[in-house]
């Protein structure tokens, strides 16, 4: 791997990892650092998380990503259905960030899918093989395994 800084924001479910990531992105941008990548913001129904939107941090475009409701062209992971078109869009956003001249790439979040070489795994590996700084969110229980698997 090339010389860069990797920051891992950890926490349990619903602990505010994405909020901390958003604050980190804002601080980086305010200090003149260019940032690109994706964040997944959750929505709630009756105090239970029921979906996620995927957001491009460069353009602020958001798309429906995961939901507890069945949908066409979706794969089920746990209790959520992943919108495959939005997943492909997220990969494209990250691939564009890797090719761009941004300083920092953010990915929210890395976990069990990536540990099983699915999800954002391949694009994370590509990002780690650049000289860009990387910021990821990871649940506490996966942090050590993610660090080992990806050589962080």
N, C-alpha and C positions, 0 to 999 in steps of 0.2 A: 504494500500500500504506500501511497505517496504521503508527503508531509502535509498534515491538515489537523484540524481540531474536530473531535466528535463529542457532542454534548448529548447526554441521555437524561431526559426528564422522566422521573419515575414516580409511581404512586399506585394506589389500589384503584379499583373501579370507582367511579364517581368521586374521585379525590381532587379533581381540578387540574389534571395534566394538560388538557387542551387549553384551559384558561391560562395556565403558566406559560405554555408555548406561545399563545397569542401575545401575552405581555412581553415575552422574550423577543418575538418578531418585531413588535413595536419599538422596543428599546434598540434593537439592531438597526432598524430603519432610521430611527431618530439620530443615531450616531453615524449615519452615512453608509451603512453596510447594505448591499443589495441582497435581497432574499427572494427565493422562489420555492415552490413546492405545494404541498397539500395539507389541509387540516380537515378533520372530521368532527363536525359539531352535532351533538345529540339533541333530539327533541323528545319531549315527554308527553305522555297521556296518562292522566290519573296518577301522577307521581311515579310512573314507571317509564324508563327509556323505551321508546317504541320505534325510533328511526334515527338515521344519521344523514346529514348532508355532507357532500365532499366539496371543499372550497379550494380554488386556485388562489394562493395568497398574492400572486402578482396582479391578477385581474379582478379578484373578488367574485368571480363567477362561481355559483353554487349549483350543484346538481343532486337530485335524490340518489342516495347511494345504498343504504341498507334500511330494511323495514321488517317489522314483524308480520306484515301482510304479504301474502303470496303475490307474485307478479310474473308476467311473461318474461322470458330471457333472464331469469334469476336463478342463482344457485343458493341452496340453503347451507348456512354455516351456523351451528348452534340454533338459537331461536330466531335468527335473522336471515332474510333473503337478500343477497347481494345483487344489485343491478349490474349486469355484465357490461352494458354500454358505458355506464358511469365509471366502472373499474377500468375499462380500456382508455377512457378519457383521462383518468387519473394517471395511468401509466404514461400517456402522451405528455401530460403536464410535467411529470418528473423527467422524462426523456428530454424534453425541451429545456428544462432547467439544467440538466447535465451538459447539454451542448452550448448553453448560453454563457455569458460572461459574469453571471452572478457570483457573489462571494460565498453565499450560504444556501444550502438546500435543506428544507424541512420536510419531515414525513411523520404524520400522525395517523396511525400508530403502528408499531412493529410488535408482533406477538406470535401466538401459536401458528398461525398460517405461515408466517415467514420462517419459523423454526422448522416447518415441514416443507420448505422450499416452494411455497405458494404465495398468494397475496403480492405484496410489494417486494418479495425476496430478490428477484433478478434485477430490478431497477435499483434497489438498495446496494447490491453488490457493485453495480456500475458506478453509482454515486461515490461509494467508498474508494473506488479506484481512480478517482480524480483528485486534484489538489484543492477541492472546495471544502469548506467547513460544512459539517453535517449536524443537524439537530433532529433527534427522534424522540418520540414518547414511547415508553414501554411500561407495562404493568410490573410492579415490584417482583411478582413471582416469576417473571420471565427475564428479568434484567441480566442475571448472571449467564443464563443460557444464550441470550442474544449476544452478549459481549463475547463469549467464547466462540459461538458459531461464526460470527462476522469479524472476528479478530480485532475487536475494539478494546 
